[in-house]
């Protein structure tokens, strides 16, 4: 069975038995294991919480409002807003949040023996 490029296999699809296993990259394997174990959702929740605690979410809300105010409410689409704000958002994620996430992923990889 071919797996979608946009989603990892569902838990009932056993990728370890699949002949396509050799075609998966290490990143794809890690992503699949994160999803199967439920750890990916835990990591997403951790990041959301840390971004709120750090004030990042409020900064992005303000940046979005300023962009809409500058362009005019009727002249801004959601897609345009995302394109305009995403680079600033990615660049302004606190290093502490990135480090904590990286540590958690590394610990997961070690514990999963990947």
Residue pairs with C-beta under 8 A, 6 or more apart in sequence:
1 13
1 18
2 20
3 9
3 13
3 15
3 20
8 28
8 31
8 32
8 35
8 36
9 15
9 32
11 35
11 36
15 21
15 24
15 29
15 32
24 32
26 114
29 114
30 105
30 109
30 114
31 40
33 39
33 108
33 112
33 114
34 40
34 43
34 105
34 108
37 108
37 112
39 108
43 101
43 104
43 105
46 100
46 101
46 104
47 97
47 101
50 94
50 96
50 97
50 100
51 57
51 93
51 97
54 94
54 96
54 97
56 89
56 92
56 93
56 94
56 97
59 92
60 85
60 88
60 89
60 92
63 85
63 88
63 89
64 81
64 85
67 76
67 81
67 84
67 85
68 76
68 81
71 80
